[in-house]
């Protein structure tokens, strides 16, 4: 996750009000998020799996900005539209591997 990836300051709520600028609200927390993402990126887990996990967490958190961002990233990484559309109901389809299902189950437990 780059600084650009973590910047929802240009997004706005449906009311047109700007979203919270968490870089300014809590610089220390923002630096922690960057450090965590750096560690995740160096974990050896494949990007496609990380994309699914990030998107699923965003769906659970109901963050439109994050959902749009992670869908865009997953598509750029070659993820299929069908798997993106069905991620909300991943337990009801055989489109995801056992490894992906375990990661999605873990994501739901943590989120």
Number of C-alpha atoms within 10 A of each C-alpha: 13 9 11 8 11 16 15 17 13 9 14 14 11 7 6 8 9 13 13 14 14 15 16 10 10 11 12 12 13 16 13 12 15 16 13 13 14 13 11 14 14 10 9 8 10 10 14 15 17 18 18 24 22 20 27 25 19 20 17 14 12 11 13 14 16 20 19 14 17 24 21 14 19 22 14 10 12 9 17 11 11 9 16 17 11 14 19 13 9 18 13 10 10 10 14 17 9 10 10 17 17 12 17 24 16 12 17 13 8 8 11
